[in-house]
Every structure is written in C-alpha cells, then in structure tokens.
Amino acid sequence: MVIRVLVADDQAVVRTAFSALLNTQEDIEVVGEAQDGEQAVLGAAELRPDVALLDIRMPRLGGIEAAREIVAASNGATRALMLTTFGLDEYVYGALTAGASGFLLKDATFPELLHAVRVVAGGHALLAPEITGRLIAEFTRQRISTPPPRSVDGLTAREAEVLVLIARGLSNADIADRLTITDHTVKTHINRLFAKMGLRDRAQAVILAYERGLVVAGTPSP
C-alpha cells in the first residue's frame, strides 16, 4: 500500500526538501503541498492523504488548528504529523490535544523522516523521548491547577497500570517485561483500555494519564 502524504510548511526550501525525499520511496507518494494552514486544510479535504505533515507555525492558520480541522473532517482517516523545533516546545501539548499523532524535528535525518511517516500512517503514535518525556509532563502540569483523582473509572487495575506505563514511554515489549506478561496480553489490555476510554492512539493515552493524575510531572519511573 502506498502512503499518500500532504506536506505543509511556509518555508519553500523545507517543503520541497521533505517532498523530494519522501518521493524517493516506493511506498510513499507526496500528493500535495501547502504553504499555510488554510491550504493544508483545503488540500487534505480534496486529496484525502493518509498523513498530513504540518509545520506547527504557519501563516493564516497554524499547524495545530489545521491538524484539528484535518483530523476532525476526515474522522481520523488522515493522521497529523507535526514538524517542530526545540524552540517551539510549548506547542507540543496543544498539538496532541488537537489530534496530532506524532512529532518530527525539523533537523530529523532521512531515516527518521521515513520512520515517522510510516509509523503514523500505520495508525500508531510517534512520541519521541526527547519530546514526550519532558514536554507532555511539563505542559500538562501547567494546564492542571487541581490534580484530579488518581483513578480511571471503568478500567481494571491492570489496564490502569498499562496506561501509566504507556504514558511513561514504554513500548509493548517493555511493558511485557515490566509486568512479566506476554506481548499478546499487553496488546489485549491496550485494546480494551482504548475501547473503554474512547482512545484513538498512544498519544491520547498519554494525555489521559496525565490529565487524570495517574502520572505526575517530574516523577521518575518506578
């Protein structure tokens, strides 16, 4: 299956470079480009790409709002992959809550770019440790003045435990090792907690864990 990508960035050099690199792959096709958020929204509606690669800061309509509109209009069929830099860290939490599935640094290597597009297109969240571990914790903490109860109604104790480990950045294999269970069992717990809580992917799971107070900013992993 060919992954159809829309690339949106107000910097022509960046936009052209990313498009050219992606088009070198047999399983990826850049179906459109946009120089601002409004063009990205219109382009996504017309072209229905699998992945919209969006710069967080764009004129007319920012990448976060563009992501929100694109994901909502496509009912999640188009996944939003955000382009960011360390200087724009404060926008990461907002992008996650808008429905973005991953983040890619603008100075990412070619293999990292390809990996990001493929992971997000496959329905998974791309939460790089250098972005997620520090930023989601910090900016979620800033948004919560009164921590909510440390419980998630409807989840079993083991499902809640798996949710916490997801929020701490552990992979399925890491969770299996930590809990001494099989990978299949981990996937079963994840599928059930996602269904119960109406979660689309791991990005939303991370947000839920922090917002419900299951994970506290700055607390080291046990």
N, C-alpha and C positions, 0 to 999 in steps of 0.2 A: 504494500500500500504506500502510495506517495503522500508525504506530509505536505499540505498546502499552507504556505506561510505569507502573512502580510507584515511588511516591515515599515514601522513608522518612527521617524526621527527628523527633527527640524534641521539637523546638520547633514547636508547632502553627502559629504565625504563618508560619514559613518553609515548612513543609509545605503549608499552604493556599495561600500565595502562588505557589509553584512550580507546584502543580497547576492553579491558576486560569490562570496564564499559558500553560502547555502546552496546556490545553484550548481555547485560542483558535485553535489551528491546525487546519486541516482534515486534515493528515496525521499528527497526534499525538493520542492519547487516553490519559488517565490512567485506568487500570483499577483502581487500588487505592492505598491509603495505609497506612503503618505508622508507629508511634511508637517502635519499638525494633527491634533486630536480629532478635530471635526472631520478631516479627510479620512482618518483611520476608522471612525465610526461608520461613515458612509461606505467606505471601501469594504469593511467587514460585512456590512449588510448585503452588499451586492455580490461579493466574491465568496462569502462563507468559508473563510480559511479555517484550517484546523488549529492554527496558532497565530496569534497576533503579537508580534514583537514590538513593544511600545516603550518609547523613552518616557521616563516619569515626568520630565519637564518639557512641555511643548507649548507653542503659542495657540491662541484661540480656545483650545480645550486641552487641559493637562492629561497626562497619561493615566492618572488614577481615575478621573471621571470617564475617560474614554474606555478604560478597562471595565468600569462598572456598566456602562451602556452596552458595550460589545458582549460581555458575558450574559447580561440580562436578556438582551434581544435575541441571542442565539440559544437561550436556555441552557447555557453551559457547553454548547457544542464547540464554540470557539474558545480556546484556552488563552489566557493573557499571560505573556512572559514579559516582565518588566526589565528595562535597561536602567541601571542606576550606577552611581559612583559613591565612594565613601563620603563625599561632601553632601550627599542627599539622603543620608541615613534616616532622617526624621520622617521621610515619606513612606518608609517600608511598611509600617503597621497599617497606614491608611490604604496602601495598595492591597494588602492582604484582605482587609475587611471589604474592599471593593470587589473581591473575587479573583484577584490575581493568583496564578498557580505557581509562580516562581520568579526568581530574580537572577539577572545576569549582569555582572560588572562590565562596564564598557571596555575595560582593558583585558577582557577574557581572551584566552587563547582559542585557536580554531577548534581544537578538540572539545574544549569546554562549551563553545557555542553549539556545536553539533549535539553534544550530550544533552544540553539544556533543552533544545528544541525537541529532541526525541523523547526525553523523559516527560515533558509537559504534554506533548501530543499523545503519549501513551496513557494519559489520564492520571499521572502522578504529580505530586508537588515537588518542586525543586527548591529545597531550602538549604542553601549553602551555610555551613557552620559560621563562616566569617560574617554572615549577615544575620542569620536567625538567632543563634545562641545569645548574642549580645543585644540585638536591636528589638526583637519582639518582646523580650522580657522588660527592657527598659521603657519602651514606649507604651506597652500595655499597662505597666505600673503607673505611668504618668496619667493615664486616662481613667484609672480606677481610684477614686478618693476613699471609698469604703469597700474593703475586700468582701466579696460575697461569701456565703457559707462554703466550706470545703466539701461539697458533695455534688453529685450529679444524679438527680432523680432518674430512675429507670435503668441505670447501669448496675451491673453486678460489681462486686469488689474487684474481681479480676479484670473486667473491662475498664474500670476506672484506673486500675494500675497500668494497664496497657496504654491508656490515654495519656497518663503522666509521662511514660517513657517515650511516647511519640513526641510530646512537647519538649522533651529534653534532647531530641535529635537522634534517638536510637533508630537503627534500621530494623526491619523484621528479624533479621538474623541475630542482631544484638539483643533484641527483646527476648527472643527464644533462649539465648544463652543466659540472660539475666534471670529469667523465670523458670529455667530448666524445663521447657516445653518444646514441642516441635514447631517448625516453621508453619506447618499446616494449621496447627492450633492457634498460632498468633494471627494468621490471616482470618481464621474464623472469628476470633474475638474482635478484630478490627472491622470486619464486615458487619458484625452485629452492632457494635457501638456506633458505627457510621449510620446504619439504618435507623437506630433508635433516636439519635440526635440530629438526624437530617443533615449529615455532613457530606460534602462532595469529595473532599480530599484531605491530605495530611495538613495542608495549610490551615484549613478551617478547624481541624482538630487542635492544632497548636493554639489558635486564638481562643477556642472554647476552654482549654485547660487553664490558660492564664486568666481569662475573664471570670471563671468560676473559682479562682483562687486555689486550684489544685497544684499549681506551680507558682512559686513566689520569685519575683525578680531578684537576682543576685544569690539565690540559694544554690549551693553546689549539688551535683547529682550524688545520691547516696551510693 
